Amino acid sequence: MSCSLPGPPGMSAPPRIPIGQLPSLDTDMLMEHTKKLSSDEFEGRAPGTKGEELTVTYLADQFKKYGLKPRCPMSDHLVSTTHKAPSPR
């Protein structure tokens, strides 16, 4: 799935917010997400693996939980792409 549209009709880019006016970052929550995504449960997150599927699902669920809306009206935060797994060295 791909979206070449800039967004729904009438939707413009969000206004830029000066960095000093951004909300504070919850570093504890950021660390929780980092630990979760880097855990053995996600099996390294390599393309084409169960770990990738778990990661994509986790991130999409988090986007929905925080109320983020997909930019593309035909999307659910996910865009299908083709990845080749790296060759073993």
C-alpha positions, 0 to 999 in steps of 0.5 A: 500500500502506498499513498502519494497524496499529500493528505485529505483534501484541505489538510495542510502541514501542521504549523511548526512549533518553536522548540522551546514551546514543545511539551516536555518529553517523558523520558521514563516512558521513552525508556520503557518503549526503548527497552520494550523494542530492544528486548529479546521478545522482538527478536532483533526486528530484522526485515521479514522476521517475526520480530519485524511483525511484532515491532510494526504491530507495537508501533501502530498500536502506540500511534493509535493509543496516542491518537495519531492519525495516519497522514494517508486517508487510505492507511492505518499507519502501515505502508507495505514495502519490500525489504531484502534481508541482509546477506550473511557475511 
